[in-house]
Amino acid sequence: MAEANIKEGKEPLCESGSHYQAAFRYMLLARIFEERTASLYRAGKVVGGVFMGKGQEAFSVGLALALDQSRGDVYGPLIRDQAGRLAFGEALIDAARTYLGSVEGPMRARDGNVHRGDILKGMIPMISHLGSHISVVSGRLIGKRFRGQKDIVGGVCLGDGATSTGAFHEALNQAAIEKLPLVIAVADNQFAYSTPSERQFACADLVDRAIGYGIEGHSVDGTDLSLCLETFAKATARARAGHGPQLVVGHLLRLCGHGEHDDAAYISEEKKQGAFGRDCIEVARQHLIDSGWSTSDEIEQWTSEIQQQVEEATLCAQRESGPDPFQETWQALATTRLAEGLIEGSPGQ
């Protein structure tokens, strides 16, 4: 049986100051951008809902930075993976355009604002039936395998609630049998919307499920950026080297409601003050300072620069128009791109 339930140690084996800085900046950019979109949502200017990744940024960016878009890696983010989206290569203006309904965005103002992606760049648009997300990324990996493409890894993001679905079981079982180079990142944020973990599953740690599928598992403190970077680097390397699917479970707490429409009154003060109630951005900020990699003044400068970038992107998207129902063909984007010669493997590529 494949090695299972690999528990990570408390101290990172190695890390780079520049790599850590880059990861932190993506986390900071995601936090500031989402706070701005939440403000726009409350002002009635956002099309759809806003689901923030507050408290999950370290876990999200850890997976995305371990993947390599230039090699053809595939990334399947979810609603709380803004940090990961940015780290994988999503342009800030594209995120702003989708939230604000601009036809210039990658989804051309179609579908919900979190259902965005870029197939040609390896970013799979999110599926609301979350357990099914594994099947989609697995299908992309199998397609690449059929075309003879090697050394490619797929990363897919889930929440703890998705692990309770039948789709999760079927997809993970298939991925294990096919020994796909897949990294499954499960953010165990203690709640499936408002349902606490103890009402979802009986195992002590979701990583224990890896044993049943014959795959390798990694459990990590999702509030610690160093450990997230290390764990995902190891899991991705294992998947790329032919060791099959890697289940990575990050333990953290969602530091906000399920969405901006939810006041999260069900999250107790005990949970907030618990081991996983730390703000990963504050933890990472302090680590940068303690390690001598950055100063408080530098971080304040980054914050100011990022706030300006976010303001410029959202103002630009607000000035752009939405779709014209009399001019829009309303055909599927894949069909439109095929006609434009933009589908992967088409004559236009």
NUMAR-754519 format. One line per 8 residues: number of its first residue (from 1); their letters; for each residue x, y, z of C-alpha. Coordinates in nm, 2 decimals, always signed. Example, Ala and Ser with C-alpha at 12.3 -4.5 7.8 and 13.67 -1.06 7.14 Angstrom:
BEGIN
1> as> +1.23,-0.45,+0.78  +1.37,-0.11,+0.71 $
This chain:
BEGIN
1> maeanike> +0.00,+0.00,+0.00  +0.11,+0.35,-0.07  +0.25,+0.55,+0.22  -0.02,+0.73,+0.40  -0.08,+0.98,+0.68  +0.26,+1.16,+0.66  +0.24,+1.41,+0.95  +0.45,+1.72,+0.89 $
9> gkeplces> +0.69,+1.84,+1.16  +0.65,+2.17,+1.34  +0.96,+2.34,+1.19  +1.01,+2.39,+0.81  +1.30,+2.20,+0.66  +1.41,+2.50,+0.44  +1.27,+2.82,+0.30  +1.38,+3.12,+0.10 $
17> gshyqaaf> +1.33,+3.48,+0.21  +1.25,+3.59,-0.14  +1.00,+3.30,-0.19  +0.84,+3.38,+0.15  +0.82,+3.75,+0.06  +0.65,+3.67,-0.27  +0.40,+3.44,-0.10  +0.32,+3.70,+0.16 $
25> rymllari> +0.26,+3.97,-0.10  +0.01,+3.75,-0.28  -0.17,+3.69,+0.05  -0.17,+4.06,+0.12  -0.30,+4.15,-0.23  -0.58,+3.89,-0.20  -0.68,+4.02,+0.15  -0.69,+4.39,+0.04 $
33> feertasl> -0.87,+4.31,-0.29  -1.13,+4.10,-0.12  -1.19,+4.37,+0.14  -1.25,+4.61,-0.15  -1.49,+4.38,-0.33  -1.68,+4.33,+0.00  -1.71,+4.71,+0.02  -1.84,+4.73,-0.34 $
41> yragkvvg> -2.08,+4.44,-0.26  -2.23,+4.63,+0.03  -2.26,+4.93,-0.21  -2.46,+4.72,-0.45  -2.19,+4.73,-0.72  -2.08,+4.37,-0.73  -2.27,+4.12,-0.96  -2.32,+3.81,-0.75 $
49> gvfmgkgq> -2.18,+3.73,-0.40  -1.85,+3.78,-0.23  -1.69,+3.49,-0.05  -1.37,+3.59,+0.13  -1.07,+3.37,+0.20  -0.98,+3.55,+0.52  -0.77,+3.31,+0.73  -0.71,+3.07,+0.44 $
57> eafsvgla> -0.45,+3.28,+0.23  -0.14,+3.09,+0.35  -0.29,+2.75,+0.26  -0.42,+2.88,-0.07  -0.10,+3.04,-0.19  +0.10,+2.73,-0.07  -0.05,+2.51,-0.34  -0.05,+2.76,-0.62 $
65> laldqsrg> +0.32,+2.84,-0.57  +0.41,+2.47,-0.57  +0.25,+2.44,-0.92  +0.43,+2.54,-1.24  +0.20,+2.70,-1.50  +0.49,+2.71,-1.76  +0.51,+2.33,-1.74  +0.15,+2.28,-1.81 $
73> dvygplir> +0.03,+2.22,-1.45  -0.34,+2.25,-1.39  -0.50,+2.44,-1.10  -0.86,+2.42,-0.98  -0.93,+2.69,-0.72  -1.24,+2.75,-0.52  -1.42,+3.05,-0.38  -1.17,+3.12,-0.10 $
81> dqagrlaf> -0.86,+3.09,-0.32  -0.81,+3.44,-0.44  -0.45,+3.43,-0.30  -0.39,+3.11,-0.49  -0.54,+3.24,-0.81  -0.31,+3.54,-0.80  -0.01,+3.33,-0.73  -0.09,+3.10,-1.02 $
89> gealidaa> -0.11,+3.39,-1.26  -0.45,+3.55,-1.25  -0.43,+3.92,-1.33  -0.58,+4.15,-1.07  -0.78,+4.33,-1.34  -0.94,+4.01,-1.46  -1.06,+3.93,-1.11  -1.20,+4.29,-1.07 $
97> rtylgsve> -1.37,+4.27,-1.41  -1.54,+3.94,-1.33  -1.67,+4.07,-0.99  -1.79,+4.39,-1.15  -1.96,+4.24,-1.46  -1.73,+4.38,-1.72  -1.75,+4.22,-2.06  -1.37,+4.26,-2.09 $
105> gpmrardg> -1.31,+4.00,-1.82  -1.20,+3.64,-1.89  -1.56,+3.51,-1.86  -1.70,+3.80,-2.05  -1.95,+3.88,-1.77  -2.11,+3.53,-1.78  -2.18,+3.30,-1.49  -2.11,+3.39,-1.13 $
113> nvhrgdil> -1.81,+3.60,-1.04  -1.63,+3.31,-0.86  -1.68,+3.07,-1.15  -1.39,+3.22,-1.34  -1.08,+3.07,-1.49  -0.87,+3.04,-1.80  -0.86,+2.69,-1.95  -0.57,+2.77,-2.18 $
121> kgmipmis> -0.36,+2.88,-1.89  -0.44,+2.58,-1.68  -0.69,+2.75,-1.44  -1.01,+2.56,-1.43  -1.33,+2.76,-1.36  -1.48,+2.66,-1.02  -1.77,+2.42,-1.00  -2.03,+2.49,-0.72 $
129> hlgshisv> -2.08,+2.11,-0.67  -1.74,+2.11,-0.50  -1.67,+1.74,-0.47  -1.70,+1.72,-0.85  -1.40,+1.95,-0.89  -1.16,+1.66,-0.85  -1.31,+1.48,-1.15  -1.27,+1.78,-1.37 $
137> vsgrligk> -0.90,+1.83,-1.29  -0.84,+1.46,-1.31  -1.00,+1.45,-1.65  -0.76,+1.73,-1.76  -0.47,+1.52,-1.63  -0.58,+1.21,-1.81  -0.62,+1.41,-2.13  -0.26,+1.53,-2.10 $
145> rfrgqkdi> -0.15,+1.17,-2.03  -0.32,+1.05,-2.35  -0.14,+1.32,-2.55  +0.19,+1.20,-2.41  +0.25,+1.50,-2.19  +0.46,+1.41,-1.88  +0.58,+1.57,-1.56  +0.25,+1.76,-1.51 $
153> vggvclgd> +0.07,+1.80,-1.18  -0.29,+1.90,-1.11  -0.39,+2.09,-0.80  -0.75,+2.10,-0.68  -0.90,+2.28,-0.39  -1.18,+2.17,-0.16  -1.33,+2.25,+0.17  -1.40,+2.01,+0.45 $
161> gatstgaf> -1.77,+1.99,+0.35  -1.68,+1.87,+0.00  -1.52,+1.56,+0.15  -1.86,+1.44,+0.27  -2.00,+1.41,-0.09  -2.02,+1.10,-0.30  -1.85,+1.29,-0.59  -1.54,+1.33,-0.36 $
169> healnqaa> -1.53,+0.95,-0.30  -1.58,+0.85,-0.66  -1.32,+1.10,-0.80  -1.06,+1.03,-0.54  -1.10,+0.65,-0.58  -1.05,+0.69,-0.96  -0.75,+0.92,-0.92  -0.59,+0.67,-0.68 $
177> ieklplvi> -0.65,+0.38,-0.92  -0.51,+0.58,-1.21  -0.22,+0.70,-0.99  -0.28,+1.05,-1.12  -0.03,+1.33,-1.04  -0.29,+1.51,-0.83  -0.26,+1.72,-0.52  -0.59,+1.76,-0.33 $
185> avadnqfa> -0.59,+2.06,-0.10  -0.86,+2.03,+0.17  -0.91,+2.35,+0.37  -1.05,+2.22,+0.70  -1.19,+2.55,+0.82  -1.40,+2.39,+1.09  -1.74,+2.46,+0.92  -1.92,+2.35,+0.61 $
193> ystpserq> -2.11,+2.68,+0.58  -2.25,+2.67,+0.94  -2.22,+2.29,+1.00  -1.94,+2.22,+1.25  -1.68,+1.95,+1.18  -1.81,+1.71,+1.45  -2.14,+1.70,+1.26  -1.97,+1.62,+0.93 $
201> facadlvd> -1.72,+1.34,+1.00  -1.61,+1.11,+1.28  -1.24,+1.08,+1.21  -1.00,+1.29,+1.41  -0.83,+1.43,+1.11  -0.95,+1.43,+0.75  -0.60,+1.32,+0.64  -0.67,+0.98,+0.79 $
209> raigygie> -0.90,+0.92,+0.49  -0.59,+0.90,+0.27  -0.52,+0.55,+0.41  -0.85,+0.41,+0.28  -0.78,+0.52,-0.07  -0.42,+0.40,-0.07  -0.27,+0.74,-0.12  -0.03,+0.96,+0.07 $
217> ghsvdgtd> -0.16,+1.22,+0.32  -0.01,+1.54,+0.47  -0.16,+1.73,+0.76  -0.05,+2.09,+0.82  -0.12,+2.40,+1.03  -0.29,+2.61,+0.77  -0.22,+2.93,+0.96  +0.16,+2.89,+0.92 $
225> lslcletf> +0.29,+3.00,+0.58  +0.63,+2.83,+0.62  +0.47,+2.49,+0.68  +0.22,+2.54,+0.40  +0.49,+2.62,+0.15  +0.70,+2.33,+0.26  +0.42,+2.08,+0.27  +0.28,+2.16,-0.07 $
233> akatarar> +0.63,+2.17,-0.22  +0.68,+1.81,-0.09  +0.34,+1.69,-0.20  +0.38,+1.83,-0.55  +0.72,+1.68,-0.59  +0.59,+1.34,-0.48  +0.30,+1.37,-0.73  +0.53,+1.47,-1.01 $
241> aghgpqlv> +0.77,+1.19,-0.93  +0.49,+0.93,-0.99  +0.38,+0.86,-0.63  +0.01,+0.92,-0.72  -0.24,+1.15,-0.55  -0.14,+1.35,-0.24  -0.41,+1.46,+0.01  -0.31,+1.77,+0.19 $
249> vghllrlc> -0.54,+1.88,+0.48  -0.49,+2.23,+0.62  -0.63,+2.31,+0.96  -0.74,+2.67,+1.00  -1.05,+2.87,+1.08  -1.26,+3.08,+0.84  -1.22,+3.43,+0.99  -1.54,+3.56,+0.84 $
257> ghgehdda> -1.89,+3.43,+0.74  -1.95,+3.19,+0.45  -2.01,+3.50,+0.24  -2.06,+3.87,+0.30  -2.43,+3.78,+0.34  -2.35,+3.57,+0.65  -2.26,+3.72,+0.99  -2.10,+3.39,+1.11 $
265> ayiseekk> -2.28,+3.41,+1.45  -2.24,+3.04,+1.48  -1.86,+3.06,+1.52  -1.79,+3.06,+1.89  -1.54,+3.28,+2.07  -1.37,+2.96,+2.18  -1.31,+2.87,+1.82  -1.18,+3.22,+1.74 $
273> qgafgrdc> -0.93,+3.20,+2.03  -0.83,+2.84,+1.95  -0.52,+2.70,+1.79  -0.64,+2.76,+1.44  -0.80,+3.10,+1.50  -0.48,+3.29,+1.42  -0.47,+3.53,+1.13  -0.22,+3.37,+0.88 $
281> ievarqhl> -0.13,+3.72,+0.74  -0.03,+3.85,+1.09  +0.16,+3.53,+1.16  +0.35,+3.56,+0.82  +0.41,+3.93,+0.88  +0.58,+3.86,+1.21  +0.78,+3.58,+1.07  +0.92,+3.82,+0.80 $
289> idsgwsts> +1.03,+4.06,+1.06  +1.17,+3.81,+1.30  +1.37,+3.64,+1.02  +1.52,+3.97,+0.91  +1.37,+3.94,+0.57  +1.16,+4.25,+0.59  +1.09,+4.55,+0.82  +0.77,+4.69,+0.94 $
297> deieqwts> +0.83,+5.00,+0.72  +0.88,+4.78,+0.41  +0.56,+4.59,+0.47  +0.37,+4.92,+0.52  +0.51,+5.03,+0.18  +0.39,+4.71,+0.02  +0.05,+4.76,+0.17  +0.03,+5.11,+0.03 $
305> eiqqqvee> +0.13,+5.00,-0.31  -0.11,+4.71,-0.32  -0.40,+4.94,-0.21  -0.32,+5.16,-0.50  -0.31,+4.87,-0.74  -0.65,+4.74,-0.61  -0.81,+5.09,-0.64  -0.68,+5.13,-1.00 $
313> atlcaqre> -0.81,+4.78,-1.10  -1.15,+4.82,-0.95  -1.20,+5.17,-1.09  -1.09,+5.05,-1.44  -1.34,+4.76,-1.42  -1.62,+4.99,-1.31  -1.57,+5.22,-1.61  -1.61,+4.92,-1.85 $
321> sgpdpfqe> -1.95,+4.82,-1.99  -2.14,+4.50,-1.93  -2.26,+4.26,-2.21  -2.50,+4.40,-2.47  -2.79,+4.15,-2.50  -2.85,+4.26,-2.86  -2.49,+4.20,-2.97  -2.39,+3.90,-2.75 $
329> twqalatt> -2.42,+3.56,-2.92  -2.45,+3.39,-2.57  -2.29,+3.07,-2.70  -2.06,+2.88,-2.47  -1.71,+3.04,-2.43  -1.55,+2.71,-2.54  -1.75,+2.73,-2.86  -1.66,+3.09,-2.91 $
337> rlaeglie> -1.30,+3.03,-2.85  -1.30,+2.73,-3.09  -1.44,+2.96,-3.36  -1.17,+3.21,-3.28  -0.90,+2.95,-3.29  -0.82,+2.97,-2.93  -0.89,+2.62,-2.80  -0.59,+2.42,-2.68 $
345> gspgq> -0.47,+2.20,-2.97  -0.67,+2.38,-3.23  -0.52,+2.52,-3.56  -0.49,+2.86,-3.39  -0.25,+2.73,-3.13 $
